[in-house]
Amino acid sequence: MKRRATSFGSDDDAPAIGGPKRKSEADLDITPMIDVTFLLLIFFMVTSTMQQSQENLPVAEHGVGVQSRETFVVSILAPRSLGSPPTVRVAGGEELSGTGGPTDLDEGRHERIRELVGGARQEGKSRVIIRADRDVPYGFIDKVMRAVSEVEGMAFSFEVKDRRK
């Protein structure tokens, strides 16, 4: 009997009919799953909006007046140049300038604000009014609030001006 050669190998390699079957190894190809994951990641990164780190104070809807006799005023002036920190002016006209970024309150100014507010507390003042320019980043105002709140017995309020019509 003549043997016929096939393109898939010889007849000797073929399993006998009814003989044991080969176990096929199941390979899981995860490449499409990785592709879909990256596409979703890119989609969400492109369509999401990033929250800005520097916010301005929200617009006040209601407010209560404060007696000026019992208050100590801390004014925060907008930065004089781009990237520089705001200037803090306290009651009495003392200006506290600093170094660093637009939201940096250095340790020296932090301590000086606490000293001045503590001195006002000893003079019988019980409230601090924080007045800030519109262009002052909220992060800086927050740091000034923290310095003021470290003095026991002092409450603070924000000064809000109505918008010009």
Backbone bond lengths (Angstrom), bond angles and torsions (degrees), N, CA, C in turn:
res aa  C-N    CA-C-N  psi(-1)  N-CA   C-N-CA  omega(-1)  CA-C   N-CA-C  phi
1 M - - - 1.417 - - 1.524 109.05 -
2 K 1.253 111.94 135.31 1.440 118.58 -175.52 1.522 109.00 -88.40
3 R 1.296 115.54 137.46 1.466 120.29 179.28 1.506 108.89 -91.01
4 R 1.275 113.20 138.80 1.446 119.41 179.92 1.530 108.46 -106.76
5 A 1.314 117.08 129.17 1.459 121.88 178.80 1.525 108.44 -87.71
6 T 1.325 115.37 137.40 1.456 120.34 177.12 1.513 108.93 -114.21
7 S 1.287 114.10 166.98 1.461 117.79 -179.65 1.525 111.74 -74.35
8 F 1.341 117.73 -13.58 1.455 120.61 -178.38 1.517 112.57 -98.94
9 G 1.255 118.10 6.59 1.462 121.49 -179.75 1.523 109.66 121.57
10 S 1.283 114.44 -178.60 1.459 118.30 -177.77 1.513 110.09 -84.63
11 D 1.283 115.75 168.65 1.455 121.13 179.92 1.518 111.73 -69.57
12 D 1.342 116.99 -18.70 1.466 120.43 -179.27 1.522 111.47 -68.62
13 D 1.328 117.15 -27.33 1.462 121.07 -178.14 1.521 112.44 -77.98
14 A 1.310 118.43 -17.39 1.460 121.89 -175.70 1.519 109.94 -73.38
15 P 1.334 117.52 138.23 1.462 118.98 179.02 1.527 109.98 -69.70
16 A 1.285 114.40 151.88 1.467 119.59 178.90 1.515 109.03 -68.74
17 I 1.288 116.77 148.09 1.452 120.68 -179.51 1.517 107.94 -64.98
18 G 1.317 116.06 130.33 1.456 121.41 -179.65 1.517 112.56 80.17
19 G 1.332 118.64 3.15 1.464 122.35 -179.87 1.523 110.99 -82.05
20 P 1.309 116.64 -178.84 1.467 119.99 -178.86 1.536 111.42 -64.30
21 K 1.312 115.37 140.00 1.457 120.82 179.42 1.529 108.86 -92.50
22 R 1.319 114.96 149.32 1.461 119.88 177.73 1.522 110.04 -75.17
23 K 1.312 115.50 142.94 1.463 119.26 172.57 1.522 107.43 -79.83
24 S 1.302 115.69 126.14 1.458 117.75 177.03 1.531 107.36 -90.82
25 E 1.292 114.92 131.81 1.456 119.76 179.34 1.521 108.65 -77.98
26 A 1.333 116.72 130.55 1.456 121.47 -179.68 1.523 108.80 -89.01
27 D 1.307 116.62 109.22 1.469 121.44 175.89 1.515 108.22 -96.68
28 L 1.327 115.71 130.58 1.457 120.79 178.51 1.519 107.89 -100.78
29 D 1.300 116.52 114.48 1.456 121.89 179.79 1.531 108.01 -90.26
30 I 1.340 116.66 109.84 1.471 120.48 -176.78 1.528 112.52 -96.67
31 T 1.305 117.55 5.42 1.461 120.68 -179.65 1.530 112.34 -57.90
32 P 1.341 119.70 -46.84 1.478 118.10 178.18 1.530 112.53 -61.99
33 M 1.326 117.55 -35.40 1.459 120.15 179.37 1.534 110.55 -66.17
34 I 1.316 116.92 -39.66 1.469 120.75 177.76 1.526 109.64 -65.71
35 D 1.339 116.80 -40.87 1.470 120.10 178.15 1.526 111.33 -60.52
36 V 1.317 116.53 -45.51 1.464 120.28 179.62 1.523 110.61 -63.92
37 T 1.337 117.79 -40.51 1.465 121.86 179.21 1.527 110.88 -60.60
38 F 1.337 116.65 -45.64 1.460 119.52 179.26 1.524 111.66 -66.78
39 L 1.324 117.47 -37.19 1.461 119.60 177.41 1.524 110.94 -63.15
40 L 1.341 116.96 -41.99 1.470 119.62 177.36 1.525 111.07 -64.81
41 L 1.324 116.50 -42.25 1.464 120.42 178.49 1.527 111.10 -59.57
42 I 1.320 116.36 -46.36 1.463 120.13 179.30 1.524 110.33 -64.16
43 F 1.328 117.20 -41.35 1.461 120.70 179.24 1.525 110.98 -58.99
44 F 1.336 117.68 -48.31 1.457 120.13 -178.00 1.527 112.09 -69.33
45 M 1.324 117.89 -32.49 1.464 119.68 177.45 1.525 111.19 -68.42
46 V 1.319 116.49 -37.75 1.460 119.97 -177.83 1.523 111.30 -75.15
47 T 1.327 117.59 -37.51 1.461 119.74 -175.01 1.517 114.06 -87.74
48 S 1.321 118.49 -14.24 1.466 119.52 -179.56 1.521 110.24 -79.53
49 T 1.326 115.52 154.54 1.456 120.56 176.93 1.520 108.05 -106.88
50 M 1.295 116.15 137.67 1.460 121.30 -178.88 1.521 108.79 -87.43
51 Q 1.322 115.63 137.10 1.453 120.04 178.50 1.524 108.15 -80.47
52 Q 1.303 115.85 130.51 1.453 119.54 179.65 1.511 109.53 -74.03
53 S 1.333 115.87 141.74 1.462 119.51 -176.00 1.530 112.74 -79.70
54 Q 1.308 117.60 -21.39 1.455 119.43 -178.14 1.525 109.07 -107.58
55 E 1.310 115.24 112.34 1.455 120.71 -179.99 1.522 109.40 -113.19
56 N 1.303 115.69 152.79 1.451 120.03 171.74 1.517 108.59 -93.00
57 L 1.313 116.69 163.23 1.456 120.06 179.76 1.522 110.39 -62.69
58 P 1.320 117.18 145.08 1.463 119.03 176.95 1.528 110.97 -68.32
59 V 1.301 116.07 156.76 1.459 121.68 179.65 1.525 108.62 -71.76
60 A 1.321 116.60 132.82 1.463 121.31 -179.60 1.514 110.49 -77.44
61 E 1.318 115.61 138.44 1.454 120.32 176.90 1.523 111.38 -101.68
62 H 1.331 116.97 -35.93 1.460 122.33 -178.38 1.522 108.13 -134.69
63 G 1.281 116.79 149.64 1.451 119.88 178.96 1.511 111.39 -154.89
64 V 1.323 114.50 158.99 1.456 121.64 179.15 1.521 106.96 -125.76
65 G 1.317 116.77 136.13 1.450 121.10 178.76 1.519 112.19 -70.22
66 V 1.322 115.80 155.24 1.460 122.36 -179.83 1.521 107.73 -125.48
67 Q 1.330 116.80 140.41 1.463 121.58 178.13 1.527 109.77 -67.66
68 S 1.315 116.99 129.17 1.458 120.13 -176.81 1.527 113.04 -75.20
69 R 1.339 118.56 -18.60 1.467 120.53 -179.74 1.531 111.95 -67.68
70 E 1.301 115.95 -30.20 1.457 119.31 -175.81 1.525 112.83 -104.48
71 T 1.337 116.86 19.94 1.465 119.59 -176.59 1.516 112.69 -118.60
72 F 1.307 114.51 155.90 1.457 125.13 174.12 1.522 105.47 -121.73
73 V 1.322 117.60 126.00 1.464 121.24 -173.17 1.529 110.62 -100.33
74 V 1.329 115.11 130.48 1.463 122.44 173.44 1.524 106.32 -118.25
75 S 1.325 116.34 116.34 1.464 120.87 179.87 1.518 108.82 -103.75
76 I 1.314 115.73 137.90 1.464 120.85 177.87 1.523 106.55 -116.10
77 L 1.319 115.05 115.00 1.458 121.25 -176.67 1.527 110.10 -94.52
78 A 1.313 116.69 145.22 1.464 121.79 -178.80 1.524 110.33 -58.63
79 P 1.327 117.29 152.64 1.471 120.37 178.99 1.521 111.58 -57.76
80 R 1.316 115.54 141.88 1.470 120.26 -178.37 1.521 111.55 -76.36
81 S 1.342 116.70 -28.71 1.458 120.40 177.52 1.524 109.00 -138.67
82 L 1.298 115.56 160.74 1.459 121.71 -177.12 1.529 110.16 -62.86
83 G 1.316 117.05 127.24 1.456 121.79 178.03 1.513 114.85 89.65
84 S 1.319 118.09 -7.59 1.466 119.93 179.06 1.524 109.48 -92.05
85 P 1.339 117.05 158.47 1.468 119.23 -179.22 1.523 111.42 -76.73
86 P 1.321 116.77 156.34 1.468 120.07 175.60 1.529 111.17 -65.85
87 T 1.328 116.06 161.33 1.459 122.42 177.00 1.520 108.61 -98.81
88 V 1.327 116.30 138.92 1.462 121.73 177.67 1.522 107.60 -105.22
89 R 1.335 116.28 124.94 1.460 121.52 177.13 1.522 107.27 -116.87
90 V 1.325 116.16 126.87 1.463 120.57 -177.69 1.521 109.59 -106.03
91 A 1.343 114.89 166.49 1.461 120.39 178.66 1.522 108.54 -55.03
92 G 1.293 116.38 136.01 1.457 120.81 -176.30 1.517 111.23 102.54
93 G 1.323 117.55 -10.12 1.458 120.97 174.14 1.510 115.75 92.88
94 E 1.332 119.58 -0.84 1.464 120.45 -179.81 1.521 109.84 -70.29
95 E 1.349 116.07 130.00 1.461 121.37 178.59 1.513 109.55 -105.85
96 L 1.323 114.97 133.12 1.458 121.34 179.29 1.517 108.36 -112.20
97 S 1.327 116.14 102.23 1.465 120.66 178.05 1.511 108.14 -97.20
98 G 1.305 116.11 153.45 1.455 119.05 -177.81 1.512 111.49 -141.21
99 T 1.313 113.52 -175.33 1.450 121.04 178.37 1.516 108.57 -118.72
100 G 1.301 116.53 163.30 1.457 120.68 177.50 1.512 111.19 115.45
101 G 1.320 114.78 -163.94 1.467 121.71 -177.23 1.511 111.95 -83.45
102 P 1.344 116.24 -178.49 1.459 120.85 -175.71 1.529 114.68 -67.74
103 T 1.330 118.50 -15.88 1.465 119.95 178.39 1.519 111.93 -116.83
104 D 1.336 117.58 14.19 1.464 121.18 -177.86 1.521 111.60 -92.18
105 L 1.331 116.02 125.89 1.464 122.15 172.62 1.525 105.02 -114.05
106 D 1.348 116.15 104.26 1.455 119.00 -175.40 1.521 111.05 -67.94
107 E 1.313 115.52 163.55 1.470 121.98 -174.15 1.527 112.09 -61.59
108 G 1.331 117.98 -36.26 1.467 120.86 -179.97 1.524 112.35 -63.38
109 R 1.325 116.61 -45.23 1.471 119.54 178.73 1.526 110.90 -69.21
110 H 1.319 116.76 -36.03 1.469 120.50 177.77 1.528 110.22 -59.18
111 E 1.329 116.16 -48.26 1.467 121.05 -179.97 1.526 111.33 -65.31
112 R 1.344 117.35 -40.02 1.470 120.67 -178.66 1.529 110.69 -65.53
113 I 1.339 117.18 -39.30 1.473 120.32 177.15 1.522 109.43 -62.48
114 R 1.324 117.14 -43.58 1.475 120.49 178.79 1.524 111.13 -62.27
115 E 1.332 117.83 -41.07 1.473 121.11 179.01 1.531 110.90 -62.56
116 L 1.338 116.20 -47.34 1.459 120.10 -177.51 1.530 111.73 -66.05
117 V 1.323 117.32 -40.09 1.465 120.32 178.57 1.526 109.90 -69.06
118 G 1.341 117.05 -37.62 1.472 120.56 175.86 1.522 111.52 -63.14
119 G 1.341 117.24 -39.38 1.461 121.05 176.43 1.523 111.88 -64.77
120 A 1.327 115.92 -38.24 1.468 119.40 177.27 1.524 110.18 -66.90
121 R 1.303 117.28 -34.62 1.474 121.02 177.96 1.525 109.99 -64.27
122 Q 1.308 117.48 -39.77 1.472 121.27 179.20 1.525 111.13 -69.50
123 E 1.327 117.50 -25.06 1.463 121.50 176.85 1.527 112.12 -80.95
124 G 1.328 117.87 -0.60 1.455 121.16 177.22 1.517 115.04 99.39
125 K 1.310 117.93 4.70 1.464 120.12 178.21 1.527 108.38 -83.48
126 S 1.331 115.63 139.37 1.460 119.03 -174.82 1.527 113.62 -117.84
127 R 1.307 116.97 -0.12 1.461 119.61 -176.11 1.520 110.12 -142.08
128 V 1.331 115.69 143.77 1.463 122.78 175.20 1.520 107.28 -113.37
129 I 1.317 116.09 132.41 1.462 120.59 173.60 1.518 107.05 -103.01
130 I 1.321 115.37 123.48 1.466 120.87 177.31 1.524 106.96 -99.91
131 R 1.321 114.17 120.34 1.462 121.80 -178.26 1.530 106.51 -116.67
132 A 1.320 117.75 125.73 1.467 120.43 -177.15 1.518 111.05 -132.39
133 D 1.325 115.50 145.43 1.460 120.59 173.63 1.520 109.39 -67.77
134 R 1.307 115.36 158.26 1.461 121.34 -178.16 1.533 112.25 -61.56
135 D 1.315 118.70 -33.19 1.464 122.40 -173.90 1.526 114.26 -88.96
136 V 1.314 117.98 7.05 1.460 120.90 178.68 1.531 108.47 -80.96
137 P 1.341 118.17 128.15 1.464 120.28 178.82 1.527 111.48 -63.32
138 Y 1.318 116.59 143.44 1.459 121.07 -178.50 1.530 111.72 -61.86
139 G 1.325 117.76 -32.58 1.465 120.29 179.53 1.522 112.05 -58.00
140 F 1.325 117.04 -37.32 1.462 120.41 178.74 1.524 110.52 -71.45
141 I 1.333 116.91 -41.95 1.472 120.68 178.56 1.526 109.64 -60.71
142 D 1.331 116.46 -39.71 1.456 121.24 178.85 1.529 111.14 -61.23
143 K 1.315 117.45 -39.88 1.469 120.41 179.72 1.532 111.26 -68.58
144 V 1.330 117.06 -36.15 1.470 119.94 176.01 1.529 109.30 -66.95
145 M 1.340 117.39 -41.02 1.471 120.85 177.27 1.527 110.62 -59.22
146 R 1.317 116.79 -41.68 1.471 120.13 179.28 1.528 111.30 -63.55
147 A 1.341 116.99 -39.63 1.465 120.13 178.34 1.526 110.43 -64.76
148 V 1.326 117.63 -41.09 1.468 121.76 179.63 1.523 110.58 -67.69
149 S 1.332 116.78 -41.22 1.469 120.03 -176.06 1.521 113.16 -71.46
150 E 1.316 118.44 -11.59 1.469 121.18 176.81 1.528 112.39 -74.36
151 V 1.334 117.57 -14.88 1.463 121.58 177.80 1.527 107.33 -88.11
152 E 1.321 116.16 120.32 1.466 120.46 -177.26 1.524 111.27 -68.08
153 G 1.325 114.82 140.91 1.456 121.15 175.74 1.512 114.81 85.57
154 M 1.323 117.40 -0.22 1.462 120.31 179.65 1.523 109.73 -104.83
155 A 1.313 115.43 132.19 1.457 121.53 173.17 1.522 106.96 -105.92
156 F 1.308 117.03 157.40 1.457 117.79 178.08 1.513 110.53 -130.92
157 S 1.327 114.26 153.08 1.460 122.93 178.40 1.520 107.19 -133.49
158 F 1.317 115.29 162.60 1.453 120.55 175.47 1.511 109.09 -105.89
159 E 1.311 115.20 141.25 1.451 118.98 174.01 1.517 107.46 -90.55
160 V 1.312 115.63 128.68 1.457 121.69 -178.64 1.512 108.00 -123.87
161 K 1.314 116.58 130.38 1.458 120.88 176.64 1.509 108.40 -105.57
162 D 1.328 114.89 143.28 1.454 119.43 175.83 1.515 108.93 -67.69
163 R 1.322 115.63 147.17 1.466 119.35 177.03 1.522 109.23 -69.75
164 R 1.294 114.88 144.08 1.459 119.25 176.69 1.511 108.96 -73.80
165 K 1.318 115.42 137.31 1.465 119.06 -177.08 1.487 112.12 -100.64
